[in-house]
Amino acid sequence: MFSLKKFIILSMISLIVAVNSTALAAENNTAKRVALLPVMHLYCHWNHSESEEKALNQLFKREIHIPLNGLLKITEEIPPETSVAAFNKNYHDMKTTNKKADIKDAVKASAEEINADIFILPIAKSCSQETFSLGFDGNVMVSRAIMELFVYDKSTGTVQTYKYHDYYNDTFLLIGTVDSLLKNCANHVLKKANLKQLVTGNN
């Protein structure tokens, strides 16, 4: 009779073999250098908390997280401060000479400067939140948010842009706040971008 103990032992052996095989394969490949910048704000006017900002950034971090990456070394994370500094400098320099400079050009230039295989820049744009009193009828909240995601892929040398906007105009509820709208926008652009496939090369 096949015991539970034998099943557990065989399962552990299979797992060890699988991990070792994957690790060996990873050693034969160069880790992809991935730059993920924190969400930047452009033309946004609303009071957001540090905790909400952290939660929004976590949505993007989760998409490129690879279990056991410390062992498998599939990706190498470029420090965010390095990526942010490169982008800010390139975008500033481009805007100085051309006020209509395209963010995509700054993304590509920054990725090439820091030798990133994948460069990911999320931008929250034109966010606003206002509450109006209707007297005895309560308050109405009007809020809007746009999320743009710029993704550079060194293998193609191109920058893809993914965009989604959301709008709320109704009774004051947490689901109508800019923070909530941005999370919804982020989920939509992340679904379109499929960063997990891009980073790992798997479907």
Sequence and secondary structure as in RCSB ss.txt:
>XXXX:A:sequence
MFSLKKFIILSMISLIVAVNSTALAAENNTAKRVALLPVMHLYCHWNHSESEEKALNQLFKREIHIPLNGLLKIT
EEIPPETSVAAFNKNYHDMKTTNKKADIKDAVKASAEEINADIFILPIAKSCSQETFSLGFDGNVMVSRAIMELF
VYDKSTGTVQTYKYHDYYNDTFLLIGTVDSLLKNCANHVLKKANLKQLVTGNN
>XXXX:A:secstr
   HHHHHHHHHHHHHHHHHHHHHHHHTS  EEEEE   EEES BS   HHHHHHHHHHHHHHH  TTHHHH  E
EE  HHHHHHHHHHHHHHHHHH TT  HHHHHHHHHHHTT SEEEEEEEEEEEEEEEE GGG EEEEEEEEEEEE
EEETTTTEEEEEEEEEEEEEE  GGGSHHHHHHHHHHHHHHHH HHHHHHS  
